[in-house]
């Protein structure tokens, strides 16, 4: 995730930040218009540096790959940084997930007698499985197509089964991923008072992107509120 400047205009914060990092023995590895990358060889060191640079207006950008590589990314403008970075639209499920209900719809058409004229009518053989497939179609359609996510300055708004719920940022203590079977993960919010709120179950790639984005958002909003 580290971004290195090449021929770009020098951001106004760079001079002061370089002086501070030199005095604080913080090694700058690269910078961009809205990003500062520094060396942090452990999570503890990353938190220490983030705390030192917070008074200068920098917010920690969490990324598992960078943490593993010993890099800490910070930004004075997280919103501007996100606009520059390609990524998922976390407000909607990916296309692959959205197609899952159609599989069950197709199965029900194949096995329920009379729905597919090309298939021989075997009432007692096909009807039970057809009804099951049709039920799973409605369940998956409601679960998958009824899901949305919206982030506002005050809260996370999540729609599950076509019903909206609002979770204020101030109540979020952690964002976790919980294993939910082959190639699937559940994204869970740890709230104050030891409460837990599941945002849903997703493909692993989308779940990881969603978790990282929510951690990033919650982190810099927490710093801004201090």
C-alpha positions in Angstrom: 0.0 0.0 0.0 3.0 2.3 0.3 3.0 5.1 -2.2 6.2 6.9 -3.2 6.3 10.3 -4.8 7.8 10.8 -8.2 7.6 14.2 -9.8 4.6 15.2 -7.7 4.1 18.5 -5.9 5.5 18.4 -2.4 2.6 18.4 0.1 2.6 21.3 2.5 2.9 19.1 5.6 6.0 17.2 4.4 8.7 19.7 5.6 7.4 19.9 9.2 6.8 16.1 9.3 10.3 15.3 8.1 11.8 17.5 10.8 9.6 15.9 13.5 10.4 12.3 12.3 14.1 13.0 12.3 14.0 14.3 15.8 11.8 11.4 16.9 14.0 8.8 15.1 11.2 7.7 12.8 12.3 6.5 9.4 10.2 7.8 6.5 10.0 5.2 3.7 7.9 7.1 1.2 5.2 9.7 0.9 2.4 10.8 -1.5 -0.2 13.6 -1.6 -2.3 12.1 1.2 0.0 9.3 2.5 3.1 9.0 4.7 4.8 5.6 5.0 7.2 5.0 7.9 9.1 2.1 9.2 7.4 0.2 12.1 8.9 -3.2 12.8 6.2 -4.2 15.3 2.5 -3.5 16.1 3.6 -1.8 19.4 6.1 0.5 17.5 3.3 1.3 15.0 0.9 2.4 17.7 3.7 4.5 19.3 4.5 6.3 16.0 0.8 6.8 15.3 0.4 8.4 18.7 3.5 10.6 18.1 2.2 11.8 14.7 -1.4 12.3 15.8 -0.9 15.9 17.0 0.3 16.7 13.4 -3.0 15.6 12.1 -2.1 12.1 10.9 -4.5 9.1 11.1 -3.3 5.5 11.1 -4.3 3.5 8.0 -4.5 -0.2 9.0 -3.4 -2.8 6.4 -2.5 -6.4 7.3 0.1 -6.7 4.5 1.9 -3.5 5.5 1.9 -4.5 9.1 3.5 -7.9 8.2 6.1 -6.0 6.1 6.9 -3.6 9.0 5.4 -0.6 7.4 3.0 1.9 8.9 0.9 4.1 6.7 -0.7 7.4 8.0 -2.7 10.0 6.2 -3.7 13.6 7.0 -6.7 13.2 4.8 -8.1 9.6 4.8 -11.1 10.6 2.7 -8.8 11.9 0.0 -6.6 8.9 0.2 -9.6 6.5 -0.3 -10.7 8.4 -3.4 -7.2 7.8 -4.9 -7.1 4.1 -4.1 -8.9 1.4 -6.2 -10.9 -1.1 -4.2 -14.3 -2.7 -3.6 -17.6 -0.9 -3.4 -18.2 -2.1 0.2 -21.8 -0.7 0.0 -22.9 -3.7 -2.1 -22.1 -7.3 -2.3 -19.7 -8.4 -5.1 -21.3 -9.8 -8.3 -20.4 -13.4 -7.5 -22.3 -13.3 -4.2 -25.3 -11.6 -5.9 -25.6 -14.4 -8.3 -26.0 -17.2 -5.7 -29.8 -17.0 -5.3 -30.1 -17.6 -9.1 -28.5 -21.0 -8.7 -31.3 -22.1 -6.4 -33.9 -20.6 -8.6 -32.5 -22.6 -11.5 -32.5 -25.8 -9.5 -36.2 -25.3 -8.5 -37.1 -24.8 -12.2 -35.4 -28.0 -13.1 -37.0 -30.3 -10.5 -40.5 -28.9 -9.8 -42.9 -30.8 -12.1 -44.5 -28.6 -14.8 -42.1 -25.6 -14.5 -39.8 -27.0 -17.2 -41.7 -28.6 -20.1 -38.6 -30.3 -21.3 -38.3 -32.4 -18.1 -40.4 -35.5 -17.6 -43.0 -35.0 -14.8 -42.0 -37.1 -11.8 -44.1 -35.6 -9.2 -43.1 -37.4 -6.0 -39.4 -37.5 -6.9 -39.0 -33.8 -7.9 -41.5 -31.9 -5.7 -39.8 -32.1 -2.3 -36.4 -31.0 -3.6 -38.0 -28.4 -5.8 -39.8 -26.9 -2.8 -36.6 -26.9 -0.8 -34.7 -25.3 -3.7 -37.4 -22.7 -4.0 -37.3 -21.9 -0.3 -33.6 -21.6 -0.4 -33.9 -19.2 -3.3 -36.2 -16.9 -1.4 -34.0 -17.1 1.7 -30.8 -16.4 -0.3 -32.4 -13.6 -2.3 -33.6 -11.9 0.9 -30.2 -12.3 2.6 -28.0 -11.3 -0.4 -30.1 -8.9 -2.4 -31.5 -7.3 0.8 -28.0 -6.3 2.1 -26.5 -2.8 1.8 -24.0 -0.8 3.7 -23.6 3.0 4.0 -21.1 5.0 6.1 -21.9 8.4 7.4 -19.8 10.7 9.7 -21.9 9.5 12.7 -22.7 5.9 12.1 -22.5 2.6 10.1 -25.9 2.0 8.4 -26.4 -1.7 7.4 -29.4 -3.2 5.7 -30.0 -6.9 6.4 -33.0 -8.7 5.0 -34.2 -5.4 3.6 -34.3 -3.8 7.1 -31.9 -1.0 8.1 -30.1 -0.7 11.4 -27.8 2.1 12.6 -24.6 1.5 14.6 -22.9 4.7 15.9 -19.1 4.9 15.4 -18.7 5.8 19.1 -20.0 2.3 20.1 -17.6 0.3 17.9 -14.7 -1.1 19.8 -13.3 -3.6 17.2 -14.0 -5.1 13.8 -13.4 -8.8 13.5 -13.7 -11.6 10.9 -15.1 -15.0 12.0 -14.6 -18.2 10.0 -17.9 -19.4 8.5 -17.0 -22.3 6.3 -15.0 -22.8 3.1 -14.2 -19.5 1.5 -16.6 -17.5 3.7 -16.1 -15.2 6.6 -18.5 -13.3 8.9 -17.7 -9.7 9.7 -18.6 -8.8 13.3 -18.5 -5.5 15.1 -17.5 -5.6 18.8 -19.5 -2.9 20.5 -19.3 -1.3 24.0 -20.7 -3.4 26.8 -19.4 -6.6 25.1 -22.2 -6.6 22.6 -21.5 -8.1 19.1 -23.2 -7.1 15.9 -22.9 -9.3 12.8 -22.9 -7.4 9.5 -23.3 -10.6 7.5 -21.4 -13.5 5.8 -19.4 -12.8 2.7 -16.7 -14.3 0.4 -13.3 -14.1 2.1 -11.9 -11.4 -0.2 -14.9 -9.1 0.3 -15.0 -9.7 4.0 -11.4 -8.8 4.4 -11.8 -5.6 2.4 -14.9 -4.7 4.5 -13.1 -5.4 7.8 -10.1 -3.3 6.8 -12.2 -0.3 5.6 -14.3 -0.3 8.8 -11.2 -0.6 11.0 -9.7 2.3 9.1 -12.8 4.5 9.3 -13.3 3.7 13.0 -9.7 4.3 13.8 -9.4 7.8 12.3 -12.8 8.8 13.6 -11.6 7.8 17.1 -8.4 9.8 16.8 -10.4 12.8 15.5 -12.7 12.6 18.5 -9.8 12.7 21.0 
